[in-house]
Amino acid sequence: MGGVRIERARRGAVVAAVLLLIAACGSSSGATDPYLWLEDWDSPRVRSWVAAENARTLGVLEQDPRHAGNLAQAIELGKAPDRLPEPVFQGGMVGNFWRDAEHERGIWRETTIADYETPQPNWSTLLDLDALARAENRNWVWKGSSCSPVTRTRCLVFLSEGGEDAVTVREFDRAAREFVAGGFELERGKQFVSWTDDDALLVSREWVAGEKTASGYPYVVKRWERGKSLAQAVEVLRGDPADGLATEPVLLDGGKKRLLNLVVRHPSFYEAEFDLVTGARTVRLALPPEADIEGILGDRVLVSLRQDWTTDGTTFASGSLVSLDADEMISTPDRLRATVVYAPGPRETLQSVLTTRDRLIVTSLYDVRGRAAVYTPEPGGGWSAAPIPLPDNATVSAVDADGRGTSAYLSVTSFLTPTALWRIDTADGRLDMVKAEPAQFDSSRFVVDQLKAASPDGTQVPYFVVRAAGMPYDGTNPTILYGYGGFNAAVTPSYDGLLGRLWLERGGVYVIANIRGGGEYGPAWHEAALKTNRQRAFDDFVAVAGDLIIRNITTPRHLGIQGGSNGGLLVGVAMTQQPALWNAVDIQVPLLDMVRYEQIAAGASWVGEYGSAEHPEERGFLESISPYAQLKDGVRYPEAFVWTTTKDDRVGPQHARKFAAKLSGLGNPYLFYEATQGGHGAGANIDEEAHTAALEYTYFMRQLVPEQPR
């Protein structure tokens, strides 16, 4: 992938201009909060305010002449019958959850593995969520299923009201295609469940009112047996109400009658304690706190590391995947021996792990490009690796694997290549592409560059640019810059037909920035922007914007930014710290009040990422970067589009509401929209997601391409 050469003298002049723009804004924070009332989740005053704001915003965006066409395209692509049905192995079959024009909420369905790979599978419906919602007058949203590891016909189905994280859990019989009368059932709540066998569960939930952490997660795990009331469930392990996250059960299914139950307690977002459940006892495992259980293959338990770990005289590097013998883990839980499976190089990071009956599939990134390999256990505890020859310059994602067989599915996608599904047989290495989405726009007109920008501390920050092959370098190109930069999550290329049709084909440029705080280069890349070091992530993002301007790809007049959740915080900071650099700011389901974020929804769980306002040094930093605190009178901010959902019980709609209200109080133009459904996302069904997407693209067109689309 190539870059762009720029004459040195002109580059210097543009750099100076960019620095002048960046220096234009200082920071301060207010002492009072006149919009605290908007933190009420649902009061008549809040509902009235939201309704008025929604009417005003929809009156602007839906009346734009481009909106109707944008919406029609979004609905068409969202409901396209030739979308790729994502497979899930379940009891010797392939399952899939599917939404389309006839199934607004969706259907859970299955077919044989062989039939799934045909062009037109003959699906059999297990559960019609639309029919269930009508019968029960509930706004059900599918949140997944978990089938018993023994018979694999009894499954737990997780249903959400309007897309929120809280779920209702019900037992379903796949063979009978109905809910089990008198079976396991848990009413709505933030809860975690795993099977121990066909007739017992480990359940973490709010057993007694108020028995949850400050962030709203359960911390008590009990064993619940079939035929007994919930009140008769027996406590297995108790965390602490001061914990950052949940205490939750985990099932490791190694096949061949090898089942292990664990309970994982999270004192903080990035730290864990691991207990093995053996009958009525639990035994603490001497695993490092910054680690994750990835699965089990036969008798080998797989653990990924986010810190260096020394055990039994051997040190394993952060970012590695290691294996432990399950029998040794049971017999000597305080003295663990490990064997390295995967160790990353300086530009690599582990992404995911799948297990078939006898082998592993490990996906990774090399300089933000996807890789995959099959790992085979060797006598003596070692491992051998064989790369999977998938297309290069793409994102490779683990989809699912048959733990009782030899097949696994991987997806391969890129900005300009539709997503394809590949099957690997881990026994003989055979690799086949079994399905692919059709092209949704003419990608032959476009190219992708992977470039790097220098952050103020000298760090080279990679970013991708998707552009027309003949794009003029005259600074007039409408450009959307997307970023996230948090929670060790990597932002990688993917195919988006709507982006292609509504933005690229109309002359737009799309950019994603792989800034620090993310997981593109492993734990160290993430840790570099934790807590009071988070300004590095913001600086990286601004550095990418500056590089786009230096290269004359765009200018502030034509540059917009976009980010959701933690990315909403990112673009909120970018807006308040550098308001002159952007002409559009799309702030999606965001965190914005960083002084009070711990008191809103699940915010208290993220202290490990952001720090706490209870600690003076961290509070000072949070005040200095909090977009809500840093909005100032007398500063001209770009007209932002701030949107959220009432059903977001993770971040909460309060941040977006208060930010919009403060912009209004300052007399600054803005657009605010709050959908009533959707949870921490863009909608509870395809129509709602399409509506949100159409609003966003219409907003960007208004701000960056005010004339009619070219």
SELUM-28413 format. One line per 10 residues: number of its first residue (from 1); their letters; for each residue y, z, x of C-alpha. Coordinates in steps of 0.1 Angstrom, whole numbers. Example, Ala and Ser with C-alpha at 12.3 -4.5 7.8 and 13.67 -1.06 7.14 Angstrom:
# SELUM-28413
1 = as = -45 78 123  -11 71 137 .
# end
This chain:
# SELUM-28413
1 = mggvrierar = 0 0 0  33 -10 14  67 5 16  102 -9 16  123 -16 47  159 -6 45  187 -14 70  194 19 89  232 18 84  230 13 47 .
11 = rgavvaavll = 203 40 44  227 64 61  255 56 37  232 61 7  219 94 21  254 107 24  262 97 -12  230 114 -24  239 146 -5  273 146 -21 .
21 = liaacgsssg = 256 144 -55  232 172 -47  260 195 -34  280 192 -67  263 222 -84  261 259 -75  243 287 -95  250 317 -115  234 337 -142  246 353 -174 .
31 = atdpylwled = 243 390 -181  235 388 -219  212 368 -240  228 357 -273  198 336 -283  171 363 -280  166 360 -318  149 326 -312  120 344 -296  108 354 -330 .
41 = wdsprvrswv = 78 332 -335  83 325 -372  112 340 -391  134 325 -419  163 322 -395  142 306 -368  126 281 -393  161 272 -406  174 266 -371  143 245 -361 .
51 = aaenartlgv = 145 224 -393  182 216 -387  176 207 -351  146 185 -360  166 167 -386  194 160 -362  171 148 -334  150 126 -357  181 112 -372  191 99 -338 .
61 = leqdprhagn = 157 88 -323  140 75 -354  170 55 -364  171 37 -330  160 1 -336  134 4 -309  116 34 -324  96 17 -351  81 -7 -327  74 21 -302 .
71 = laqaielgka = 56 41 -329  35 11 -341  23 4 -305  15 41 -299  -6 43 -331  -23 10 -324  -34 21 -289  -42 56 -300  -66 44 -327  -80 14 -309 .
81 = pdrlpepvfq = -117 11 -317  -125 -1 -282  -114 31 -265  -139 46 -241  -160 73 -259  -163 101 -233  -200 113 -230  -213 148 -230  -250 155 -223  -265 177 -250 .
91 = ggmvgnfwrd = -302 184 -254  -314 150 -242  -288 131 -261  -252 120 -255  -225 137 -276  -190 126 -282  -160 137 -302  -141 108 -317  -109 103 -336  -97 70 -352 .
101 = aehergiwre = -79 57 -383  -107 68 -406  -112 102 -389  -78 118 -384  -92 151 -372  -124 136 -358  -162 136 -359  -187 152 -336  -215 127 -331  -244 118 -308 .
111 = ttiadyetpq = -269 91 -299  -296 85 -273  -286 80 -237  -299 44 -237  -281 36 -269  -248 51 -257  -247 26 -229  -250 -4 -252  -217 -22 -263  -220 -8 -299 .
121 = pnwstlldld = -238 25 -300  -254 36 -333  -238 70 -335  -252 97 -358  -225 121 -371  -232 158 -366  -199 173 -380  -170 156 -399  -140 177 -391  -119 160 -418 .
131 = alaraenrnw = -144 169 -445  -146 205 -432  -108 209 -431  -105 195 -467  -133 218 -480  -118 249 -463  -81 239 -466  -77 246 -428  -59 225 -402  -89 224 -379 .
141 = vwkgsscspv = -86 209 -344  -117 204 -322  -119 226 -291  -155 218 -280  -190 230 -282  -216 250 -261  -253 246 -268  -280 271 -261  -297 265 -227  -331 273 -242 .
151 = trtrclvfls = -338 251 -272  -304 232 -268  -303 226 -306  -282 256 -315  -246 252 -305  -214 272 -307  -186 251 -321  -150 261 -312  -123 253 -338  -85 259 -336 .
161 = eggedavtvr = -58 261 -362  -33 234 -354  -43 232 -317  -35 267 -306  -56 283 -278  -70 309 -302  -103 297 -317  -128 304 -344  -164 302 -332  -194 292 -354 .
171 = efdraarefv = -230 285 -348  -242 250 -356  -277 236 -358  -278 201 -343  -312 193 -358  -302 203 -393  -266 190 -389  -251 221 -405  -237 255 -397  -263 282 -394 .
181 = aggfelergk = -264 304 -425  -260 340 -412  -256 327 -377  -232 337 -350  -196 336 -362  -164 349 -347  -131 348 -365  -99 335 -349  -88 349 -316  -84 342 -279 .
191 = qfvswtddda = -121 347 -270  -147 336 -246  -184 333 -254  -216 323 -234  -253 323 -244  -278 345 -227  -307 330 -247  -312 316 -282  -307 349 -298  -279 367 -279 .
201 = llvsrewvag = -244 360 -267  -220 376 -242  -186 378 -260  -152 387 -247  -126 392 -275  -101 417 -289  -127 441 -303  -102 466 -314  -66 457 -325  -44 458 -294 .
211 = ektasgypyv = -74 457 -270  -60 428 -249  -40 423 -218  -2 419 -217  -7 382 -217  -29 384 -248  -63 378 -233  -95 399 -239  -109 422 -212  -140 437 -228 .
221 = vkrwergksl = -173 419 -227  -202 429 -251  -237 416 -257  -242 406 -293  -277 400 -306  -288 379 -335  -293 398 -367  -270 426 -357  -234 431 -369  -205 426 -346 .
231 = aqavevlrgd = -199 463 -346  -234 468 -331  -225 447 -300  -231 467 -268  -205 468 -241  -214 452 -208  -183 453 -187  -146 464 -192  -117 450 -173  -82 465 -175 .
241 = padglatepv = -53 459 -199  -31 454 -168  -52 424 -158  -35 390 -155  -62 370 -172  -93 375 -193  -126 392 -184  -150 365 -195  -188 357 -194  -202 328 -175 .
251 = lldggkkrll = -236 312 -179  -253 294 -149  -281 272 -161  -302 260 -132  -331 247 -153  -367 256 -145  -361 288 -164  -334 298 -140  -306 313 -160  -280 337 -146 .
261 = nlvvrhpsfy = -253 355 -166  -222 367 -149  -190 384 -160  -158 374 -142  -128 397 -143  -94 383 -134  -70 411 -122  -45 383 -115  -44 346 -122  -58 337 -88 .
271 = eaefdlvtga = -81 367 -81  -115 375 -95  -143 400 -94  -178 387 -101  -205 408 -117  -241 397 -121  -256 408 -155  -292 420 -151  -305 434 -183  -283 463 -194 .
281 = rtvrlalppe = -267 466 -159  -240 447 -140  -239 444 -102  -208 435 -83  -212 405 -60  -195 406 -26  -177 373 -32  -141 368 -20  -114 373 -48  -100 338 -44 .
291 = adiegilgdr = -131 319 -53  -146 301 -83  -182 297 -95  -189 260 -98  -225 260 -110  -261 263 -100  -286 238 -87  -321 252 -88  -319 285 -69  -286 277 -52 .
301 = vlvslrqdwt = -254 291 -66  -223 270 -59  -189 286 -50  -156 270 -41  -132 289 -19  -94 292 -21  -93 315 9  -111 318 43  -142 338 38  -163 355 65 .
311 = tdgttfasgs = -197 367 55  -229 374 75  -210 365 107  -199 330 96  -164 320 85  -159 294 58  -125 276 55  -104 277 24  -110 246 3  -148 246 11 .
321 = lvsldademi = -177 245 -13  -206 268 -3  -240 276 -17  -258 310 -19  -295 317 -26  -298 331 -61  -327 354 -52  -308 368 -22  -277 372 -44  -297 393 -69 .
331 = stpdrlratv = -315 414 -43  -286 420 -19  -254 414 -39  -233 433 -13  -246 412 16  -243 375 9  -253 346 31  -237 312 25  -242 277 36  -214 251 36 .
341 = vyapgpretl = -219 221 13  -185 205 16  -156 212 40  -123 193 36  -104 175 63  -67 179 67  -58 153 41  -87 161 17  -93 185 -12  -123 193 -34 .
351 = qsvlttrdrl = -118 183 -70  -150 190 -90  -187 196 -89  -215 182 -112  -252 192 -110  -282 171 -121  -317 185 -119  -320 181 -81  -287 171 -66  -249 176 -67 .
361 = ivtslydvrg = -221 152 -72  -188 163 -55  -155 145 -62  -126 149 -39  -93 135 -29  -84 118 4  -46 113 6  -45 114 -33  -73 88 -35  -105 96 -53 .
371 = raavytpepg = -139 99 -35  -173 110 -46  -206 118 -29  -241 129 -38  -253 161 -20  -290 167 -15  -304 202 -7  -324 202 25  -352 226 36  -337 256 53 .
381 = ggwsaapipl = -307 258 30  -286 229 44  -272 198 26  -270 161 33  -243 139 18  -243 102 7  -210 86 -3  -209 69 -37  -195 34 -32  -169 34 -60 .
391 = pdnatvsavd = -137 13 -61  -110 25 -36  -74 33 -44  -83 49 -77  -88 83 -93  -125 93 -95  -132 120 -121  -164 139 -129  -173 134 -165  -207 151 -171 .
401 = adgrgtsayl = -242 153 -156  -276 158 -171  -288 192 -157  -324 184 -168  -324 148 -155  -310 127 -127  -280 109 -144  -243 117 -140  -212 99 -153  -180 94 -133 .
411 = svtsfltpta = -148 78 -145  -127 55 -123  -91 47 -132  -58 36 -116  -23 27 -127  -32 -10 -132  -70 -9 -138  -84 3 -172  -107 33 -171  -143 25 -164 .
421 = lwridtadgr = -174 47 -168  -200 46 -140  -235 61 -141  -251 73 -109  -288 81 -107  -290 108 -81  -327 103 -75  -326 67 -63  -288 62 -58  -285 34 -83 .
431 = ldmvkaepaq = -249 30 -94  -239 10 -125  -207 5 -145  -217 11 -180  -185 10 -200  -148 0 -195  -118 0 -216  -102 -34 -222  -68 -43 -206  -39 -31 -228 .
441 = fdssrfvvdq = -12 -49 -209  -9 -76 -183  -12 -56 -150  -12 -88 -128  26 -86 -129  28 -52 -112  21 -35 -79  17 1 -68  32 15 -36  23 49 -21 .
451 = lkaaspdgtq = 54 61 -2  66 93 14  98 112 12  111 138 37  117 172 21  146 193 36  121 213 57  106 181 71  74 180 49  63 145 41 .
461 = vpyfvvraag = 59 143 3  38 114 -11  46 96 -42  34 66 -62  57 38 -75  45 14 -102  68 -16 -104  70 -53 -111  60 -74 -81  94 -91 -81 .
471 = mpydgtnpti = 115 -60 -88  150 -64 -75  162 -37 -51  196 -35 -66  196 1 -80  195 -10 -116  158 -5 -124  152 21 -152  129 46 -136  109 76 -149 .
481 = lygyggfnaa = 100 101 -122  71 125 -133  62 157 -116  42 189 -120  38 209 -88  19 240 -98  -13 259 -104  -32 239 -77  -33 209 -101  -33 174 -86 .
491 = vtpsydgllg = -14 147 -103  -33 114 -97  -30 78 -109  -44 68 -143  -43 39 -167  -19 42 -196  -16 13 -219  14 27 -237  33 31 -204  24 -4 -196 .
501 = rlwlerggvy = 36 -19 -229  66 2 -236  80 8 -201  65 -14 -173  66 -47 -194  102 -40 -204  114 -38 -168  108 -1 -161  95 16 -130  72 46 -131 .
511 = vianirggge = 69 72 -103  47 103 -99  56 128 -71  28 147 -54  49 177 -46  39 211 -32  26 236 -56  0 211 -68  -35 206 -55  -33 172 -39 .
521 = ygpawheaal = -39 185 -4  -59 217 -12  -51 254 -14  -25 254 14  -4 227 -4  -4 249 -35  3 282 -17  33 267 1  53 268 -32  41 301 -47 .
531 = ktnrqrafdd = 65 327 -60  97 330 -39  87 298 -20  88 277 -52  121 261 -43  101 240 -19  85 223 -49  119 216 -65  132 204 -31  102 180 -28 .
541 = fvavagdlii = 110 166 -62  146 160 -54  136 145 -21  115 119 -39  144 111 -62  167 107 -32  142 84 -15  141 62 -46  179 60 -45  179 54 -7 .
551 = rnittprhlg = 155 25 -12  177 11 -39  149 12 -64  172 30 -88  204 50 -91  213 82 -110  226 61 -139  191 46 -144  169 76 -133  151 98 -157 .
561 = iqggsnggll = 126 127 -151  97 140 -170  74 170 -169  54 193 -192  46 230 -191  51 240 -155  64 205 -151  89 213 -178  101 241 -156  103 217 -127 .
571 = vgvamtqqpa = 125 192 -145  146 220 -161  154 233 -126  161 197 -114  185 193 -143  204 226 -137  204 224 -99  212 187 -96  227 175 -129  244 145 -114 .
581 = lwnavdiqvp = 211 130 -101  196 121 -135  206 104 -167  175 114 -187  155 146 -187  123 148 -208  113 185 -210  78 189 -225  64 222 -239  83 240 -211 .
591 = lldmvryeqi = 88 273 -194  126 277 -190  136 314 -192  120 327 -160  136 361 -163  118 368 -196  88 345 -193  64 375 -188  73 387 -223  67 354 -240 .
601 = aagaswvgey = 32 342 -252  8 342 -223  35 344 -196  24 376 -181  -8 359 -168  12 337 -144  28 363 -122  5 351 -94  22 317 -96  58 326 -103 .
611 = gsaehpeerg = 63 363 -93  75 391 -116  109 401 -128  98 437 -123  100 432 -85  136 432 -74  132 404 -47  112 382 -71  136 389 -100  165 377 -79 .
621 = flesispyaq = 147 345 -71  136 340 -107  172 344 -119  184 319 -93  160 292 -104  157 299 -141  170 269 -160  180 290 -189  199 315 -168  215 287 -147 .
631 = lkdgvrypea = 230 267 -175  268 271 -169  300 264 -187  320 235 -173  291 216 -159  282 182 -174  245 180 -178  226 148 -188  216 147 -224  181 162 -223 .
641 = fvwtttkddr = 152 158 -247  136 192 -251  105 194 -272  78 219 -281  53 229 -308  53 259 -331  16 264 -325  19 267 -287  5 301 -281  2 296 -244 .
651 = vgpqharkfa = 38 290 -231  54 294 -266  82 274 -283  107 301 -274  117 287 -240  126 253 -255  145 268 -284  167 290 -264  175 264 -238  185 239 -265 .
661 = aklsglgnpy = 206 266 -283  224 275 -250  231 238 -244  246 237 -279  267 267 -272  281 251 -241  290 220 -260  266 199 -240  247 170 -257  210 174 -261 .
671 = lfyeatqggh = 181 166 -284  155 192 -295  123 187 -314  96 212 -325  65 199 -340  47 223 -363  12 215 -350  -3 206 -316  -7 238 -296  3 234 -259 .
681 = gaganideea = 4 196 -263  19 166 -281  1 169 -314  -30 179 -333  -41 144 -341  -35 108 -330  -6 102 -354  12 133 -342  6 124 -306  18 89 -312 .
691 = htaaleytyf = 50 102 -329  58 124 -300  52 95 -275  74 72 -295  102 97 -295  99 101 -257  100 64 -250  128 58 -274  148 86 -257  142 70 -223 .
701 = mrqlvpeqpr = 153 36 -236  185 50 -251  194 69 -219  182 44 -192  181 10 -210  208 13 -237  208 -24 -244  180 -41 -263  147 -43 -244  144 -72 -220 .
# end
